[in-house]
Amino acid sequence: MSLAKLVHAKLKAGEFKDVIKLLRDNKNEALLHMESMDIVSILVDNLTEENLRDDFKLFSTCENLLKLIAEKCVPQEVLFELLQRVELTKNDEIFTSLLKVLQVVLLRLNENKARSLEWSMNSIFSYIEAIGLPDYMTNIGSEEEKLLECDETIRRILQLYMTVILFLEPIVKAFHKEKNNIFEVTGITRKNVVISFILQLMGKPLVYLNLHHPTSRVYEDSILAKAGFKTYSRQVAEELASALSKLLGDPYRLLQYGERRLRWPPKKRRQSEGVFEETSLNIFMNEEKCPLLSLGMYHYLLIGEDLLPHTAPTVYSRHYVFEMCLYYCTELMGHDQTVVHYKGILLAKQLLRIMGAEKLSSENLDVAIHQKFCKALSKLIVYSSIERNRKEGTFLLRDYIYQFDPKGRYLVIANLFQSIEHSGLHSYVATIYKDLIHKELTNGISSEWYVGAPFKHLLLKEICVLNKGIETDLVENADTVISGLNILRFLLIRDKNNQTSIWDCIEEIEDSFLKPLRKSIDLARAHFKQERSVVEQDSVDIQKPDFDLTIGVLNGEQFPELSKDKKLEMLTQALNTFDLMDCLLARVVECAGSKPQCN
């Protein structure tokens, strides 16, 4: 009788000790090597949900015997059977048992078998990725995301992450001991395969979870810090970041790939069947193996969550780290799912904190990432459905502008004016410019970017402007108009000595802004008063009055027909806005009429 059949018979008879003796006996070693695949198949067949429930002794015996065979036989033969079962199983406990055996096999693979290691990691990741996430989790609010770990599916995923972390522990330790080359190899090696795998784990679904922890060095005075509390999500994130940093040697080793992937993507060639394939042999340039989102997540954990090891090299300049990480901030803030955006905000905030008093030069703006970052942040501020993101985004935009030298601030603000279409955000940026001018006036103007031609350009072309002249929609552009009047009033009162040259262009402002605004307010007020009268006279039974007030939403659809009371309320609010503009305009005209005698 063959060894495989003998093992099968004794397992069926429950003679587990005899099976162990058979496989441990040195006399059967040759047979064991010859029939290893058959024996592995028999043992794996017993790792079933039924045995797990009704015959756990058989289940655990087969698991231990598989580890024994994995230590003695050819690794590839055992690996083939294991991977087949990993791809077929749907039970987490069976999956965990298979990982225990797989761990033994992978530790025995040499460097020439990096592809086998890659197949193994792909199978493991596919198992986790196949778990369906709750539909609500990708677009939840800031409060709801704190409760995600109460969801059964999320708890299951986090448990699997912890299992995989234990599985990786000896593998990472073994590869960590390998000597690092000065010029790191970027192809398919065992170490790079594991690095790629950990990066994939940092993507979906981990990227959707709340990993923010106030017990980092930045928030060490918080109540949670004193309690030492950490969520399971945070623990998983810390373990993955730590393992990845160890394997990389230099935690910043992957910092460059955000820029390289976005500015200089690898070339692609068309194969005969019409499929595109990346020609780069660098594993870190491959989106499938190292997703850009995962790279962003890793650097968010390192910097945004203060998980950078104390042993990290200090030769990197703060400016270099800042600019390289802007690519990852933009990637996170531009993601399809709202829940990811806050990580981009936190990363950018921490980068600005690290920069401290070191200013960015206007020359840095030659790199396109600054424009892309501002565009992504502006879009988030305007359209995010999460109030926290909008609020924190506005603070971030202000801090980002202040991080530049005077010329850089001016150029960023000028670029924002060109790209922003939302009246509220336009008003906010104008207010930032006004605050910068106020600071200069207080300290004595030392920069040419707040006086003369640059000042006049922003004031006349971007701040005190009606985009369609008299026909400008004052309701839609209310914030822009009101902020323009407030800034103009501030300058006329504050700058009596004409330091900014405001008084040199007051006549032009009157002709291009103040006088057209007066006519526009009068026309708009008369029109809305007439419409209010029409609505007031309409009977409740009339389905569609002559005045049809509707509001567009982001997807181009319309809200349902407004009630009569709601229409009257909105019309009254618009008239109140016109009254406010009228009051501010009168005050500005009064200030403009009292031109001081400038030296």
C-alpha positions in Angstrom: 0.0 0.0 0.0 1.3 3.4 -0.9 2.1 5.9 1.9 -0.7 8.2 0.8 -3.3 5.5 0.9 -2.0 4.4 4.3 -2.3 7.9 5.7 -5.8 8.3 4.3 -6.9 5.0 5.9 -5.5 5.8 9.3 -7.0 9.3 9.3 -10.3 7.8 8.4 -10.0 5.3 11.3 -9.0 8.0 13.7 -5.5 6.6 14.3 -3.9 10.0 14.4 -0.8 9.0 16.4 0.0 6.4 13.9 -0.2 8.9 11.0 2.2 11.2 12.9 4.7 8.3 13.4 4.5 7.4 9.7 5.3 10.9 8.5 8.0 11.4 11.1 9.7 8.1 10.5 13.0 8.6 8.5 12.4 5.3 6.8 9.4 6.8 5.0 11.2 10.0 4.0 11.8 8.9 0.4 8.2 7.9 0.0 7.1 11.1 1.6 9.0 13.1 -1.0 7.6 11.1 -3.9 4.0 11.2 -2.7 4.0 14.7 -1.1 1.4 16.2 -3.4 -1.0 13.3 -2.9 -0.6 13.4 0.9 -1.0 17.2 1.0 -4.2 16.8 -1.0 -5.5 14.2 1.5 -4.7 16.4 4.5 -6.1 19.6 3.0 -9.3 17.7 2.1 -9.9 17.3 5.8 -9.7 21.1 6.5 -13.4 21.5 6.1 -16.1 23.4 8.0 -17.7 20.1 8.9 -14.5 18.8 10.6 -14.0 22.2 12.2 -17.4 21.9 13.8 -17.7 18.2 14.5 -14.2 16.7 14.6 -11.7 19.4 15.6 -9.1 16.9 16.6 -8.9 15.6 13.0 -8.9 19.2 11.7 -6.0 20.3 14.0 -4.0 17.0 13.4 -4.2 17.6 9.6 -3.1 21.2 10.1 0.0 20.1 12.1 0.8 17.3 9.7 0.7 19.8 6.8 3.3 22.0 8.6 5.4 18.9 9.1 5.3 18.1 5.4 6.0 21.7 4.5 9.2 21.6 6.5 10.4 18.4 4.8 9.2 18.3 1.2 9.8 20.4 -1.9 8.1 23.8 -1.1 6.7 24.3 -4.6 4.7 21.0 -4.5 3.1 21.9 -1.2 2.5 25.4 -2.3 0.5 24.4 -5.4 -2.0 22.5 -3.3 -2.3 25.2 -0.6 -2.9 28.1 -3.1 -5.7 26.1 -4.8 -7.4 25.7 -1.4 -6.9 29.3 -0.4 -8.6 30.4 -3.6 -11.5 28.0 -3.0 -12.3 28.5 0.7 -14.7 31.0 2.1 -14.2 30.2 5.8 -11.9 32.4 7.8 -10.8 29.7 10.2 -9.8 27.4 7.3 -8.1 30.3 5.7 -6.1 30.9 8.9 -5.1 27.3 9.1 -3.8 27.3 5.5 -1.8 30.5 6.2 0.0 28.7 9.0 1.2 26.1 6.6 1.8 28.6 3.9 4.1 30.6 6.2 6.3 27.5 6.6 6.5 27.0 2.9 7.3 30.6 2.0 10.1 30.8 4.5 11.8 27.9 2.7 11.6 29.5 -0.7 14.8 30.9 -2.1 15.3 34.2 -4.0 14.8 32.4 -7.3 11.2 31.7 -6.3 10.1 35.3 -6.0 7.2 34.6 -8.5 5.9 31.8 -6.3 5.9 34.2 -3.3 4.1 36.8 -5.5 1.3 34.3 -6.4 0.9 33.4 -2.7 0.5 37.1 -1.7 -1.9 37.7 -4.6 -4.1 34.8 -3.4 -4.2 36.1 0.2 -5.0 39.6 -0.9 -7.8 38.3 -3.3 -9.4 36.5 -0.3 -9.6 39.7 1.7 -10.6 41.9 -1.3 -13.5 39.5 -2.2 -15.2 40.4 1.1 -18.1 42.8 0.2 -17.9 46.1 2.1 -21.1 47.8 3.5 -22.5 50.1 0.9 -22.7 53.0 3.4 -19.1 53.1 4.5 -17.5 55.0 1.6 -19.5 58.2 2.0 -20.3 58.4 5.7 -19.8 61.5 7.9 -17.2 62.3 10.5 -19.2 61.0 13.4 -20.5 57.8 11.8 -17.0 56.7 10.8 -16.1 56.3 14.4 -18.6 53.5 14.7 -17.4 51.5 11.7 -15.7 48.9 13.9 -19.1 48.0 15.3 -20.1 46.6 11.9 -19.8 42.8 11.6 -18.1 42.9 8.2 -15.5 45.5 9.3 -14.7 43.4 12.4 -14.2 40.4 10.2 -11.9 42.3 7.9 -9.8 43.7 10.8 -9.5 40.2 12.3 -8.2 38.9 8.9 -5.7 41.8 8.8 -4.4 40.8 12.3 -4.1 37.2 11.1 -2.2 38.3 8.0 0.1 40.5 10.2 1.0 37.5 12.3 1.5 35.5 9.2 3.9 38.2 7.8 5.9 38.6 11.1 8.6 35.9 10.6 8.7 36.6 6.9 9.4 40.3 7.4 11.9 39.5 10.1 13.8 37.1 7.8 13.9 39.5 4.9 14.7 42.5 7.1 18.0 40.8 8.0 19.0 40.6 4.4 21.7 43.1 3.5 20.4 46.2 1.8 22.1 47.4 -1.4 23.2 51.1 -1.8 21.3 51.1 -5.0 18.1 49.2 -4.2 16.8 46.6 -6.6 13.3 47.6 -7.9 12.4 44.4 -9.8 10.6 41.3 -8.7 12.5 40.1 -5.6 11.1 38.4 -2.5 11.5 41.6 -0.4 9.9 43.8 -3.0 7.0 41.3 -3.4 6.3 41.5 0.3 6.6 45.3 0.2 4.1 45.4 -2.6 1.7 43.1 -0.7 1.8 45.3 2.4 1.1 48.3 0.3 -1.9 46.6 -1.3 -3.2 45.9 2.2 -3.0 49.6 2.9 -5.4 50.3 0.1 -9.0 49.2 0.1 -10.6 48.6 2.6 -8.2 49.9 5.2 -8.1 53.4 3.5 -11.8 53.8 4.2 -11.4 53.3 8.0 -10.8 56.0 10.6 -7.1 55.7 11.5 -6.7 59.1 13.1 -5.4 58.8 16.6 -4.9 61.8 18.9 -2.2 60.0 21.0 0.6 60.7 18.5 3.3 63.1 19.6 1.4 66.0 18.2 -1.7 65.3 20.4 0.1 63.8 23.4 -1.9 65.9 25.9 -5.3 64.6 24.9 -7.5 62.4 27.2 -7.2 59.5 24.8 -3.4 59.8 25.0 -3.5 59.5 28.8 -5.8 56.5 28.5 -3.6 54.8 25.9 -6.7 53.8 23.9 -6.3 52.6 20.3 -8.9 51.3 17.9 -8.3 48.0 16.1 -8.0 49.9 12.8 -5.2 52.0 14.3 -3.4 49.0 15.6 -3.5 47.3 12.2 -2.3 50.5 10.5 0.6 50.9 12.9 1.7 47.2 12.5 1.6 47.5 8.7 3.5 50.8 8.6 6.1 49.4 11.0 6.6 46.2 8.9 6.9 48.2 5.7 9.4 50.6 7.2 11.6 47.7 8.3 11.6 46.1 4.9 12.3 49.4 3.2 15.2 50.2 5.5 14.7 53.9 4.6 11.0 54.7 5.3 11.2 57.5 2.7 12.4 55.2 0.0 9.1 55.3 -1.8 8.6 59.0 -1.4 9.7 59.8 -5.0 7.2 57.5 -6.7 4.2 59.9 -6.3 6.0 62.4 -8.5 7.5 59.8 -10.9 4.1 58.0 -11.4 2.1 61.2 -12.0 4.7 63.3 -14.0 6.5 60.6 -15.9 4.2 57.5 -16.1 5.8 54.3 -17.5 5.5 53.9 -21.3 3.0 51.3 -22.5 3.1 49.2 -25.6 0.2 47.5 -27.5 0.4 43.7 -27.6 -0.9 41.8 -30.6 -4.2 41.1 -28.9 -4.7 44.8 -28.2 -3.8 44.8 -24.5 -1.7 47.5 -23.1 1.2 46.4 -20.9 3.6 48.6 -18.9 7.2 48.3 -20.1 8.8 49.5 -16.8 10.5 46.7 -14.9 10.2 48.7 -11.7 7.7 47.1 -9.4 6.9 50.4 -7.7 5.9 52.0 -11.0 3.2 49.4 -11.6 -0.3 50.5 -10.6 -1.5 47.0 -10.1 1.3 45.9 -7.8 1.7 49.2 -6.0 -1.4 51.3 -6.3 -0.9 55.1 -6.0 -3.7 55.3 -3.4 -1.8 52.8 -1.2 1.4 54.8 -1.6 -0.5 57.9 -0.5 -1.9 55.9 2.5 1.5 54.8 3.6 2.9 58.3 3.6 -0.2 59.6 5.3 0.5 57.1 8.1 4.2 58.0 8.3 3.7 61.8 8.4 0.0 62.6 8.8 -0.3 60.1 11.7 3.2 60.6 13.0 4.3 56.9 12.5 7.7 57.8 11.1 10.3 55.6 12.9 12.8 57.5 15.1 15.6 55.8 13.1 14.5 57.4 9.9 17.2 59.3 8.0 17.3 63.0 8.6 19.1 64.0 5.4 15.9 64.7 3.6 15.0 68.4 3.6 11.6 69.5 4.8 11.0 71.2 1.6 11.6 68.0 -0.4 9.4 65.9 1.8 6.7 68.6 1.6 6.7 68.8 -2.2 6.9 65.0 -2.8 4.0 64.4 -0.4 1.8 67.0 -2.2 1.3 64.4 -4.9 -0.1 62.0 -2.3 -2.3 64.7 -0.7 -3.8 65.4 -4.1 -4.3 61.7 -4.8 -6.2 61.3 -1.4 -8.3 64.5 -1.7 -9.2 63.6 -5.3 -10.4 60.1 -4.6 -13.9 59.1 -5.6 -14.9 58.2 -2.0 -15.5 61.1 0.4 -14.3 59.1 3.4 -10.7 59.2 2.0 -10.5 63.0 1.6 -9.9 63.8 5.2 -6.7 61.8 5.1 -5.3 64.1 2.4 -6.2 67.1 4.6 -4.5 65.7 7.6 -1.4 64.8 5.7 -1.2 68.3 4.2 -1.8 69.9 7.7 1.0 67.9 9.2 3.4 68.8 6.3 2.8 72.5 6.9 3.4 72.0 10.7 6.7 70.3 9.9 7.7 73.1 7.6 7.3 75.5 10.4 8.8 78.9 9.7 10.6 77.8 6.6 8.9 79.5 3.7 8.3 78.1 0.2 9.6 80.2 -2.7 7.6 81.5 -5.6 9.9 79.5 -7.8 8.4 76.3 -6.4 5.2 77.1 -8.1 6.8 76.2 -11.4 6.1 72.6 -10.5 2.5 71.8 -11.6 1.6 69.8 -8.5 0.9 73.1 -6.6 -1.7 74.0 -9.1 -3.2 70.5 -9.0 -3.2 70.5 -5.2 -5.0 73.9 -5.0 -7.5 72.6 -7.6 -8.2 69.4 -5.6 -8.5 71.3 -2.3 -10.8 74.0 -3.8 -13.1 71.3 -5.2 -13.2 69.6 -1.8 -14.0 72.8 0.0 -16.9 73.6 -2.3 -18.4 70.2 -3.1 -17.6 67.9 -0.1 -20.8 66.6 1.6 -18.9 66.4 4.9 -18.9 69.6 6.9 -15.6 68.8 8.7 -13.9 68.4 5.3 -15.1 71.8 4.1 -14.2 73.5 7.3 -10.7 72.0 7.7 -10.2 72.5 4.0 -10.6 76.3 4.3 -8.1 76.4 7.2 -5.7 74.3 5.2 -5.9 76.6 2.1 -5.2 79.6 4.3 -2.2 78.0 6.0 -0.9 76.8 2.6 -1.0 80.3 1.2 0.8 81.7 4.2 3.6 79.1 3.9 4.9 81.0 0.8 7.0 84.1 0.5 5.2 87.3 -0.5 5.5 86.7 -4.2 4.4 83.1 -3.9 1.4 84.1 -1.9 0.4 86.6 -4.5 0.8 84.1 -7.3 -1.2 81.4 -5.5 -4.0 83.8 -4.8 -4.0 85.1 -8.4 -4.1 81.5 -9.7 -7.0 80.7 -7.4 -9.0 83.6 -8.6 -8.5 82.3 -12.2 -9.7 78.8 -11.4 -12.4 79.3 -8.7 -16.0 79.6 -9.9 -17.7 79.4 -6.6 -18.7 82.8 -5.1 -18.2 81.8 -1.5 -14.7 80.4 -2.0 -13.8 83.4 -4.2 -14.8 85.7 -1.3 -12.7 83.7 1.1 -9.6 84.0 -1.0 -10.2 87.7 -1.4 -10.4 88.0 2.4 -7.1 86.2 2.8 -5.5 88.8 0.4 -7.1 91.6 2.4 -5.6 90.2 5.6 -2.2 90.0 4.0 -2.5 93.7 3.0 -3.6 94.6 6.5 -0.5 92.8 7.9 1.8 94.7 5.5 0.2 98.0 6.3 0.6 97.3 10.0 4.3 96.4 9.8 5.2 98.8 7.0 4.9 97.6 3.4 8.0 95.8 2.4 6.8 93.8 -0.6 6.0 95.0 -4.1 3.2 92.5 -4.4 0.8 94.5 -2.2 1.3 97.8 -4.0 1.3 99.3 -7.5 0.5 97.2 -10.6 0.2 93.8 -8.9 -2.2 95.2 -6.3 -4.2 97.1 -8.9 -4.5 94.0 -11.1 -6.1 91.8 -8.4 -8.3 94.6 -7.1 -9.7 95.6 -10.5 -9.7 92.3 -12.3 -10.5 89.8 -9.5 -11.9 91.4 -6.3 -13.9 94.5 -7.3 -15.5 93.0 -10.4 -18.9 92.3 -11.9 -18.4 89.3 -14.2 -21.3 90.3 -16.5 -21.5 94.0 -15.8 -24.9 95.3 -15.0 -26.5 92.0 -15.9 -24.5 90.1 -13.2 -26.6 87.7 -11.1 -26.3 89.4 -7.7 -27.8 86.5 -5.9 -25.4 84.0 -7.3 -22.4 86.3 -6.9 -23.5 87.9 -3.6 -20.4 86.7 -1.6 -18.0 88.0 -4.2 -19.7 91.4 -4.4 -20.0 91.9 -0.7 -16.4 90.8 0.0 -15.3 93.2 -2.8 -17.2 96.1 -1.1 -15.9 95.2 2.3 -12.3 95.1 1.1 -12.6 98.3 -0.8 -14.1 100.0 2.3 -11.3 98.7 4.5 -8.6 100.0 2.1 -10.1 103.4 1.8 -10.4 103.8 5.5 -7.1 102.1 6.5 -4.7 103.3 3.8 -5.0 107.1 4.2 -1.4 107.5 3.1 -1.9 105.7 -0.2 0.8 103.1 0.5 -1.0 100.5 -1.6 -1.8 103.1 -4.3 -5.6 102.5 -3.8 -6.3 106.2 -4.3 -4.6 106.2 -7.6 -7.2 103.8 -9.1 -10.3 104.9 -7.3 -11.8 106.6 -10.4 -11.3 103.4 -12.4 -13.0 101.4 -9.7 -15.9 103.7 -9.7 -16.4 103.4 -13.4 -15.9 99.6 -13.6 -17.4 98.5 -10.3 -19.3 101.0 -8.2 -21.5 102.7 -10.8 -22.5 99.4 -12.6 -23.2 97.9 -9.2 -25.6 100.7 -8.3 -27.6 100.1 -11.5 -27.4 96.3 -11.1 -28.8 96.5 -7.5 -31.6 98.8 -8.6 -32.6 96.5 -11.4 -32.4 93.4 -9.3 -34.4 94.9 -6.5 -37.1 96.0 -8.8 -37.3 92.6 -10.5 -37.4 90.6 -7.3 -40.1 92.9 -5.8 -42.2 92.4 -8.9 -41.7 88.6 -8.6 -42.6 88.7 -4.9 -45.8 90.5 -5.8 -46.6 87.8 -8.4 -46.1 85.0 -5.9 -48.1 86.8 -3.2 -51.1 87.1 -5.6 -50.9 83.6 -6.8 -53.7 81.2 -5.6 -52.6 78.0 -3.8 -54.4 76.0 -6.5 -52.2 77.3 -9.3 -49.7 74.6 -10.0 -47.2 76.7 -12.0 -47.2 80.5 -11.5 -45.5 82.8 -14.0 -42.5 83.0 -11.7 -40.8 79.6 -11.5 -38.1 79.6 -8.8 -36.1 76.4 -8.8 -32.7 75.4 -7.5 -30.2 73.2 -9.3 -28.2 70.6 -7.5 -24.9 69.1 -8.3 -26.0 66.3 -10.6 -28.0 68.7 -12.8 -31.4 67.7 -11.6 -33.9 70.0 -9.9 -35.4 70.0 -6.5 -39.2 69.5 -6.3 -41.4 72.5 -6.9 -41.0 74.9 -4.0 -44.0 75.9 -1.9 -45.4 79.4 -2.0 -44.1 80.2 1.5 -40.6 78.9 0.6 -40.5 81.1 -2.5 -41.5 84.1 -0.6 -38.9 83.4 2.0 -36.2 83.1 -0.7 -37.3 86.2 -2.5 -37.2 88.2 0.8 -33.7 86.9 1.6 -32.6 88.1 -1.8 -34.0 91.5 -1.2 -32.3 91.7 2.2 -29.0 90.9 0.4 -29.6 93.7 -2.0 -30.2 96.0 0.9 -26.9 94.9 2.5 -25.1 95.6 -0.8 -26.8 99.0 -1.0 -25.7 99.9 2.5 -22.1 98.8 1.9 -22.0 100.6 -1.5 -23.2 103.8 0.1 -20.5 103.6 2.7 -17.8 102.9 0.0 -18.9 105.8 -2.1 -18.8 108.0 1.0 -15.2 106.9 1.8 -14.2 107.3 -1.8 -15.5 110.9 -1.8 -13.2 111.9 1.0 -9.9 111.5 -0.8 -7.0 112.5 1.5 -4.3 114.8 0.6 -1.5 112.3 -0.1 2.1 113.4 -0.1 
